[in-house]
Amino acid sequence: MASTLYKQVLHTDSRPHPWPLYAELRKEPVSVQDDGTCVVSGYDEVSALLRDPRISSDRGKAAPDSRLGTGAPAPGTAPTFLVRDNPTHDQLRGLAQRHFGPPARPGFVESLRPMVEELIRDHIDQLTGRSEFDLVSEFSYPIPVRVACHLLGVPPEDADTLGPIGEEAVSSPEFLVDPHDPEAAAVRKRAQQELAEYFVAHIERLREKPGQDMLSRMIHDDGPGSPMSLPELLSTAIMLFIGGHETTVNLISNSMLLLLRHPEQLARLQADPSLAEGAIEETLRLEPSVHLRPRVAVDDITLGDHTIPKGSSVVLALASANRDPRRFPDPDTFDITRPDTSHLSFGAGIHFCFGAGLGRMEGQIAVRELTRRLVNPRLSQDPPPYRPMADLRGPSALRITVDGVRPAGPAPRRHT
């Protein structure tokens, strides 16, 4: 039944291959589920709602019995700009953005390139002499975690401890089959508390002894609208840590999974490393890290012949929109030279992904170097096991067999 399709998407059995369910959902502009959730899956509709001020990211505006819950922040923290509407969204995001990217720091993300390249080179070097390895635990996961720690001035030795806690803290109840699962809620609450305790102490350390990292600059910002309050600093730091690595882990793993499933595309990339950019954009479209985004209708919204009532829980199915045949020819085909890269994987409008540029850079360098240095890479298992979350979809392990690892040598020149 159409009214239960979304619950099937959420079920872990659907994680390896949710695409037929999304195709069914796309048959209607709005698919109303048996719990009242309105799922929007078509490209034009999702794109429009991402930019529509009648759609809110503030879950507190949902009906009391909504699947979304209240979205209340962890104790001691404030809601991040991810779940704020304007004008508060722009104020908080602006306080973080001026220490991360344009216009205040236009070259900051690019300045991280040598550090990212070194991390990637070192992690591939560690695979030398191996005939098989797990890409997720030995490459895709540790690199973005260390990049996120670098951004926030977190000591590298703390990365291995914080990473698993962040994974538990990021689980979203609204994307579970049972959003009120008490066991999942307890795990999430404990992890959020552990992260909060760590970053409270870390913020105090940086108050006393600031570094050149982004968090130090936010703490000591004396510009317009600053400083953030401690709860705002705390929630922003946690959000940047989690958001700074969780999606990139999936991006790297999903890109290699697709390339190894499509040897003709792998060969094209190996012959022309400049196609790494296209490989990442096509991965973002075809196998995105983020599948679903929760929203609330703050007014009645009409799509086609259906009206989403004010107060309704709305789910924007980004992954489905990216495979809409009305927008993309041959939408299920993996083509790293596809000319149309206008996917919605980073969102759109005021909530366009804060770290999109950095995530793209990490992904491009990773696939370029992996495909350049691994000798005859192939999947040891397909499909791989998947992480349980429906919204952040990626393999929990990706075992790869190789015939060797080439020396690093000079990196290919960038095409500008």
WOZIJO-V136328 format. One record per backbone hydrogen bond with DSSP energy under -1.0 kcal/mol. CO is the residue of the C=O (numbers start at 0). NH is the residue of the N-H. If there is no record, write none. Layout:
co = [CO	CO]
nh = [NH	NH]
This chain:
co = [0	1	2	3	4	5	6	10	11	17	18	19	20	21	23	24	30	32	36	37	38	39	41	42	43	44	45	51	53	55	57	58	62	65	73	79	80	84	86	87	88	89	90	91	92	93	95	96	96	100	104	106	108	109	111	112	113	114	115	116	117	118	119	120	121	123	124	126	130	132	133	134	134	135	138	140	141	142	143	144	145	146	147	148	149	150	154	155	157	158	161	162	163	164	165	171	172	177	180	181	182	183	184	185	186	187	188	189	190	191	192	193	194	195	196	197	198	199	200	201	202	203	204	212	213	214	215	222	228	229	230	230	231	232	233	234	235	236	237	238	239	241	241	244	245	246	247	248	249	250	251	252	253	254	255	256	257	261	261	262	263	264	265	266	267	271	272	274	275	276	277	278	279	280	281	282	288	290	292	294	295	296	300	302	305	307	308	310	311	312	313	314	315	315	316	317	319	320	323	323	329	334	340	343	345	348	352	354	355	356	357	358	359	360	361	362	363	364	365	366	367	368	369	372	374	377	384	384	390	393	397	398	399	400	403]
nh = [3	4	33	7	8	9	10	13	14	21	22	23	24	25	26	27	38	35	32	314	30	316	45	46	47	48	49	54	297	295	60	61	65	68	76	82	83	88	90	91	92	93	94	95	96	97	98	99	100	104	107	110	111	112	115	116	117	118	119	120	121	122	123	124	125	126	127	129	401	399	137	138	139	140	142	144	145	146	147	148	149	150	151	153	152	213	157	158	161	162	165	166	167	168	169	174	175	180	184	185	186	187	188	189	190	191	192	193	194	195	196	197	198	199	200	201	202	203	204	205	206	207	208	216	217	218	219	225	232	233	77	234	235	236	237	238	239	240	241	242	243	244	245	248	249	250	251	252	253	254	255	256	257	258	259	260	261	264	265	266	267	268	269	270	271	274	275	278	279	280	281	282	283	284	285	286	392	318	315	313	55	310	307	305	302	300	311	62	296	37	294	39	292	317	320	321	322	323	326	327	332	337	342	346	352	351	355	358	359	360	361	362	363	364	365	366	367	368	369	370	371	372	373	405	402	400	395	396	290	386	134	379	132	377	374]
